[in-house]
Amino acid sequence: MATPASINDRVLDALQNDPRTRKAVIEASSLGGVITLTGTVRSEAERQAAEEIAREQEGVLSVMNEIKVSR
């Protein structure tokens, strides 16, 4: 079973390695397989990409996307 720390690491690594979210300032926290994403991005597309990337990671059961889009 994946630990919260390993899930966080996996999600953050994936976000940093994906060209859609590489420049974003995003934090992740995990509890019971639920990842909460916070931070600020430049567009709604970047916000949605971050959620999609997080959902694809092993151990993630659900994503709470609290990322803000800067205006």
Backbone bond lengths (Angstrom), bond angles and torsions (degrees), N, CA, C in turn:
res aa  C-N    CA-C-N  psi(-1)  N-CA   C-N-CA  omega(-1)  CA-C   N-CA-C  phi
1 M - - - 1.460 - - 1.524 109.38 -
2 A 1.312 115.96 136.85 1.461 121.46 -179.67 1.522 110.10 -74.94
3 T 1.312 115.64 139.42 1.462 120.94 176.43 1.528 109.20 -85.23
4 P 1.350 117.77 158.60 1.468 119.66 176.63 1.528 112.26 -54.28
5 A 1.332 117.33 -40.58 1.465 120.30 -179.54 1.526 111.33 -64.38
6 S 1.329 117.27 -41.47 1.464 118.81 -179.18 1.527 110.95 -69.87
7 I 1.322 117.59 -34.80 1.467 120.64 176.63 1.530 109.11 -65.14
8 N 1.332 117.20 -46.34 1.468 120.87 177.82 1.516 110.82 -56.44
9 D 1.335 116.29 -48.15 1.462 120.75 -179.07 1.523 111.14 -59.91
10 R 1.306 116.09 -43.49 1.469 121.29 -179.31 1.534 110.47 -62.36
11 V 1.327 116.42 -45.31 1.468 121.05 -179.85 1.530 110.44 -65.14
12 L 1.324 117.16 -48.10 1.468 119.97 -178.56 1.523 111.65 -63.45
13 D 1.320 117.64 -40.38 1.469 120.72 176.87 1.531 110.65 -61.03
14 A 1.317 116.29 -44.16 1.461 120.25 -179.65 1.528 110.91 -64.17
15 L 1.327 117.21 -40.64 1.469 120.94 178.62 1.523 111.18 -64.47
16 Q 1.313 117.19 -40.29 1.463 121.25 -178.83 1.524 112.27 -73.02
17 N 1.314 117.99 -25.04 1.458 121.54 -178.12 1.520 114.31 -94.73
18 D 1.315 117.02 -6.90 1.459 120.23 179.43 1.532 109.13 -92.93
19 P 1.335 118.04 128.90 1.466 119.71 -178.08 1.526 114.21 -61.29
20 R 1.333 117.78 -22.54 1.474 120.46 -179.99 1.512 112.45 -73.54
21 T 1.337 117.71 -24.96 1.469 120.42 -174.94 1.522 113.13 -126.85
22 R 1.316 117.08 5.30 1.469 122.01 -174.97 1.528 112.47 -55.31
23 K 1.330 118.67 -37.72 1.467 122.18 -175.23 1.529 112.95 -93.37
24 A 1.308 117.49 -0.67 1.467 121.72 -177.56 1.524 111.10 -77.75
25 V 1.322 115.11 154.23 1.465 121.77 174.90 1.531 106.13 -104.19
26 I 1.347 115.58 96.75 1.463 121.20 -175.12 1.519 109.28 -129.41
27 E 1.320 115.14 135.76 1.462 122.08 173.84 1.522 107.90 -113.01
28 A 1.326 115.61 155.42 1.459 120.86 178.93 1.519 109.46 -135.41
29 S 1.323 115.44 140.69 1.462 120.40 172.01 1.522 107.47 -133.77
30 S 1.321 115.55 149.46 1.458 120.15 -173.98 1.515 110.78 -130.66
31 L 1.327 115.06 139.32 1.458 121.47 174.36 1.524 106.97 -147.72
32 G 1.316 116.07 115.91 1.459 120.76 177.93 1.513 114.28 60.75
33 G 1.330 117.38 32.97 1.453 120.78 179.75 1.509 114.45 84.72
34 V 1.333 117.02 -2.17 1.461 121.22 176.48 1.523 108.09 -96.24
35 I 1.317 116.15 118.60 1.465 122.09 179.12 1.520 108.43 -95.89
36 T 1.312 116.55 131.69 1.455 121.85 172.70 1.521 107.55 -109.04
37 L 1.324 115.43 121.70 1.456 121.74 178.32 1.519 109.29 -101.01
38 T 1.321 116.26 132.10 1.460 121.85 176.75 1.519 108.23 -133.72
39 G 1.312 115.91 163.07 1.453 121.10 178.10 1.509 110.44 133.33
40 T 1.334 114.93 -163.61 1.455 121.80 -176.87 1.522 109.46 -134.87
41 V 1.324 115.07 136.60 1.459 121.46 176.77 1.523 108.92 -128.46
42 R 1.332 116.44 171.89 1.465 120.66 -175.80 1.522 114.44 -90.25
43 S 1.336 117.79 -15.76 1.464 119.04 -176.55 1.525 111.19 -151.80
44 E 1.321 115.07 162.11 1.460 120.77 175.60 1.524 110.51 -64.39
45 A 1.328 117.09 -35.43 1.465 120.58 178.58 1.532 110.62 -62.41
46 E 1.322 117.38 -39.56 1.461 121.39 178.59 1.535 110.13 -67.37
47 R 1.321 116.22 -38.96 1.471 121.73 177.80 1.528 110.49 -61.89
48 Q 1.326 116.11 -46.28 1.455 120.96 -179.58 1.526 111.56 -67.58
49 A 1.335 116.84 -36.92 1.469 120.78 178.19 1.523 110.17 -62.56
50 A 1.334 116.93 -41.36 1.464 120.70 179.76 1.527 110.40 -60.59
51 E 1.315 116.86 -43.26 1.462 120.43 179.03 1.529 110.79 -64.38
52 E 1.312 116.86 -43.35 1.470 121.46 179.46 1.533 110.93 -61.48
53 I 1.312 116.23 -45.20 1.468 121.39 179.53 1.525 110.29 -61.57
54 A 1.321 116.81 -44.44 1.467 120.83 -179.74 1.528 110.64 -62.30
55 R 1.328 117.62 -43.93 1.470 121.85 -178.63 1.528 112.41 -60.46
56 E 1.325 116.79 -29.50 1.464 121.49 -176.14 1.533 113.37 -77.57
57 Q 1.323 117.53 -9.35 1.461 119.92 -173.76 1.528 111.59 -84.26
58 E 1.319 115.19 142.65 1.454 121.73 179.08 1.526 110.36 -59.37
59 G 1.316 116.43 135.09 1.454 122.11 178.01 1.514 114.05 93.33
60 V 1.346 117.11 -11.47 1.464 120.81 -179.85 1.523 108.38 -87.19
61 L 1.332 115.47 119.87 1.462 121.05 179.02 1.522 111.71 -96.32
62 S 1.338 115.61 -31.86 1.452 121.34 -175.89 1.525 108.46 -155.97
63 V 1.339 116.12 155.07 1.462 120.97 178.88 1.519 109.64 -126.87
64 M 1.316 115.32 128.23 1.471 122.26 171.95 1.528 105.22 -103.10
65 N 1.311 116.88 110.46 1.454 121.41 -175.48 1.525 109.41 -97.39
66 E 1.334 115.88 102.68 1.465 122.00 178.67 1.533 111.11 -108.52
67 I 1.323 116.59 20.63 1.458 122.24 179.97 1.522 108.87 -70.35
68 K 1.315 115.84 137.19 1.466 122.92 177.74 1.527 109.84 -99.40
69 V 1.322 115.86 145.77 1.459 121.45 174.96 1.525 107.32 -98.04
70 S 1.338 116.59 123.29 1.468 120.15 -179.79 1.529 108.84 -75.09
71 R 1.265 115.31 144.50 1.485 120.79 -177.95 1.502 111.19 -114.11
